[in-house]
């Protein structure tokens, strides 16, 4: 699960914490072998894509973002990650990453 999420988000797998089989979590399919992989992997990829789209919209709408006003079709994961990884650059226009 962590590898799938990391791949979809373009980040290091060590930055992802996956939880499965914890009682407070919603019910899920049996977590044995590839049965759960086939059931859960598409949902993980979809959740990652939704997160990317939401981050893109926040970056487009934020007047302090270097991506402010950009067309959604022009926003790439790489551009979003530069804004997320380098948030300090949003405070000073001279330090903003080039896109």
Secondary structure, 3 states (H helix, E strand, C coil): CHHHHHHHHCCCHHHCCCCCCCCCCCCCCCCCCHHHHHHHHHHHHHHHHHHHHHHHHHHHHCCCCCCCCCCHHHCCHHHHHHHHHCHHHHCCHHHCCCC
